[in-house]
């Protein structure tokens, strides 16, 4: 049987299934994703937890600090940087 990904969300399993796995001690909730308890504590796993992708926006601020282990607490809201040309002005 193939191994499940280290980072899960509600596309792989329903919320009740993820909560049951958390109660069984198999998953840890982080933001809106779930990390397998036996997943290695690597920056790449933490970045995937925040939704970072290699070709996507850069993780910034306290989110980047958590990804690289500078702070033990995950951010409550993920922070990202985008190129200046990709920004959109707020409509008034």
N, C-alpha and C positions, 0 to 999 in steps of 0.2 A: 504494500500500500504506500503511495507517495506521501511524503511529509507535507504538512500544511505550511503556508507561508508564515514567517515570524510575525508579521503585522497583518491583522485582520480587521475588517469592518463589516457593515451589514450587507455587503454584496456577496460575501462568502457564506455567512450564516445569519439567521434572524437574530434580532435583539434578545429575545428570550433564551436562545441557544447560547449566545455570547455571555449573558448574565449567569446562566447555569454553569458554564465553563469557568467563569470567575469564582463562583461559589465553591466549585470543586478544586480551586487552586491551580487551574491550568492557564489562566489568562490574567493579565493586569490591565485595567483600563487606563488609557492616557489620551486626554482630549476626547475626540470622537472615534478613536481607534483602539484596538486591543493588541497587546504584545504577549506572545507565548512566554510562559514563565521560564522555559529553558532556552530562550533566544539569547544569543550572545549580546552583551551590553556594548555594542559598537556604534560609532557615529552614523554609519550607514543605516542601521536599524532605527535609530532615533530620528534620522532625517525622513525615512519612509513613514514613520509614525506621524510626523507633522504634515505629510503630504508632499514633501519635496521630491522633485524628479530631476535627473541629471540635465535635462534640457529645459527645465522650468525656471521660475524665478529663484533668486538666491535667498536662502534663509538668513535672517538678520536679527540683530539685537539680542534680547534675552533668549529667543528661540535658538539662535546660533550658539550662545553660551551653554545652553542645556545640551544641544547636540554634541558639543565637544567636551562635555563633562565639567565645565567651569562652575555650574550650579547644579545642585542635586534635584531641584524641583522643576518639573516641566512647566512651560508657560501656560497661562490660562487661555491666551489667544496667540496663535502662531503669527510671527512677523516675517514678511518677505520684502525683498527689494526687486524692483523692475527697472529696466532701462528708461531713461527720461523720455524718450520718444514713444514709449508704450503707455505712458500715463494719460489719463483722461481728465480733462477739466470738469469740475463739478458744475452742473447746470443750476442756474438760480431760478 
